[in-house]
């Protein structure tokens, strides 16, 4: 019973940390997207890809060392796994962005909806693959 309670607390603490980092990555993503579109005149889909990469890189570093407290020395391997999860997230992100702006939704509102969807994919992909805990 004690282990169950301990595991539940760890689970929710990890989700909260992932959420905090996700919010910081989303702020970076939105800031870069808005800057590239509004100030630099980039195409929305290209700017969306660039901004997603900025947010994803921020999230990898923080999730590795804070959320999952992962001590695995295989940094390059994990980063590759993380980028694979993020790339699939980017495909989902870009496809939905294209769909929503085609339907006439403002790109920032679309981005907010998309972020809520992609976070579910990212958390599970990283928890169960990138930062998978080894059962000893």
N, C-alpha and C positions, 0 to 999 in steps of 0.2 A: 504493500500500500504506500509506504514511504517513497519507494522508487517511482511509483506511478505519479504521485504528487510532484516529486522532483522533476520528472520528465515533462509534465504538463507546464510547470513554471518555466523550464528551459525552452520549451516549444513556443510559448507566448512571448517570452523575452526576446527570442530570436526573431520572431515575426515583427515585433515592435521595432527592433533595431533595423531589420530589413526595410521596414516602412520609412523610418527616419532617413536612412541612406537613399531610399528610392525618391523621397521628397527632394533631397538635396540634388540628386541626379536629374530629377524632373525640372527643378529650378534652372539648373545649368542648361538642360536641353531646351527649355522655353526661351531662356535668355539668348542663347546662341541662335536658335531658330528665328526669333523676332529680329535680332540684330542683322542677320544675313538677309532676311526678306525685306524688312522695312528700311534699313540703312544702306545695305550693300546691293540691293536689287536682285538677289539670287532667285532662281526658280524655287518654288515651295518644296517640291519633291527632293531636289538636290540639297537644299538647306536642311530639310528634315533628316536626311541621311547624315550629313555632317554633324548636326546638333545631337543626334542619337548617339553617335560615336563618342562625342565629348561626355555625355551623361553616362554612357556605359563604362567608359574607362574610369571615371570617378567611382562608380558603383563597385567595380571589381576590386579596386584597392581597399576600399572601406569594408566591403563584405568579407573579403579574405581575412583581414586582420582584426576586425571588430565583431561583425555579426557572427561569423562561423568560427572565429579564432583558430583559423586553420594554420597549423604549423608545418604542413607539407612543404618540403623543400623543392618540389617539382613545380616551381613557379611557372616556367614556360608551358609545361603541359597543362596546368590548371588554367593559365591565361588562354590557351588555345581552346579548351573546353568552354570557358566562359564566353569567349568570342563566338563560338559555335552557337551557344544558347542565345547570345545577344543578336547574332546574325539572323537566326530564325525569328527572334523578336522583332528585328528590323524589317524583315519581310512582311510579317503580320502588320507592323506599324505602317509601312509604306503602302501596302495594299489597302488597308483601312483608310489611310489619309486620302489616297486617290479616290476611293469610293465616296467618302464623305464630302470632299470638295466637289466632286462631280454631281453629288446630290444637292449642292448649294450651301452646305454648312461652312461657316467661317472656319478657317484653318486652325485658329487657337482653340475654339470650342471642340473641333474634331480631335485635336491633340490631347485635350483633357480626357475625353471619352476613351481614346486609344490608350492612353497611359494606364487607365484603370484596368483595361483588358490585358495589356501586355505584362503588367506586373504579376499577374497570376502565373503566366507562362514562365517568366523569369525566375520567380521564387522557387517554383517546383523544379525547374530544370537545374538550377544551381544547387538546391538542397540535395536533390537525389542523384546528381551526376558530378557537377564541378567540385563541390565541397563535400561529397559523400563521406560520412564518417565510417571509418573502418571498425568493424566489430572485432574486438580483441578477445 
